[in-house]
Amino acid sequence: MSAEGPLPPAAPRGRPGCLLAPVRTKTGIALLHDEGSGNAYDVRVKLTKEVLTIQKQDVICVSGSNPSANAPPSPSSPIANEPKYEKRWLDTLSVPLSMARISRCKAGTEKLRSSAFEVLALDGVSTGVLQFYTAQESADWLRAVSANISDLTLQNMKMANKCCSPCDQVVHMGWVNERLEGADSSQTFRPKFLALRGASFYVFSSPPVSTLDWVRAEKIYNLCEVLFKVHKFWLTDDCWLQANFYLGLHDFDLEDQRPYCFSVMVGHGKGHFFNVELGSELAVWEKSFQRATFMEVQRTGSKTYMCSWQGEVLCFTVDFAVGFTCFDSKTKNVLWRFRFSQLKGSSDDGKTRIKLLFQNLDTKQIEMKELEFQDLTAVLHCVHSFIAAKVASVDPAFVDSQSVARKYMCSN
């Protein structure tokens, strides 16, 4: 299938190639599939920092008389004037990579394409399905295109942050696929654009390109009240099963072929389930959620929630410097206060009620405090965010050691 020599050897099985540094510019041969007609033909693919260009081979006249010209050929030099033709690669499509996205799944299905993907521009223009000769070559191209898209996204973030206050900076943003549950329990994935900015986690149907677009997000959540969780992150034949068992991730779905998955749990027990195309992207999202959440916790300092117990209306405050405080909503009298280190355990009924177990520093006895909240999930996520931020401020290396995606990618 190659026009430039023998096929390269098959990609070796083993560690994911995303640990290698991708090349920013690249040229190669691929097979372009038209999934509508079923036709396929060789194209040349050229990658620059800002554009992915598709070239088709055509025969052009390079010298001699133009067959389409009206003037007759000169009788004195018929050989010299004979037209000469050559096969050359001509640009047929250029796809801007700024805010572009990559898709590896077959249209209308959830099955991953074999050694193939397509790139879609912000305006929806697609390269078509590009199939490469080996899985390794496809992975190399996928990493290279993804890296250039990420670089351009970072440039857009820097430009946006110049117009934002220090407390409203964009920490990370990019394309993902969200799993949607149908009424008949069927599952489908749709592209979404996520952003971590200031105090909020945004879900868009398309990237924000203006200031007004930020208020038009499909969903906006407070970062302190969401919980990020890695589900699985590598699928190559039987290898992802090994990776899941290595990390103790037992909630994987054998029917789900999408390899790099994470969820973001929000208030009232609801959540979003996403996947990305590369394990390196998953590691970046995990790190970015940690960073954005920790920054917001430190900026906010404390959050207070209305609660109740035995008919009394109370206030429960989580404070980065102080810990936990419960006080009467009317008199403001403090009922109890404990540091984060005094929290020894907790349990909840999954609805509204939680039991917190604190150790009394004087008696060393465990004291149980029971409270009810309207949105218990948001409170639990907030407590988790503040405790994690507190640990990170004391021991940053501990937080890095808990990174699920990077734990396997960086292991031997």
PyMOL commands that set and color helices and strands:
alter all, ss='L'
color gray80, all
select helices_A, chain A and resi 17-19+135-162+166-168+211-216+223-225+239-247+267-269+279-300+340-342+376-394+396-401+404-409
alter helices_A, ss='H'
color red, helices_A
select strands_A, chain A and resi 26-33+40-47+51-63+84-96+101-103+116-120+129-131+170-181+187-197+200-204+219-222+227-232+260-265+271-276+302-309+312-319+323-328+334-338+343-348+353-359+366-372
alter strands_A, ss='S'
color yellow, strands_A
deselect
rebuild
show_as cartoon
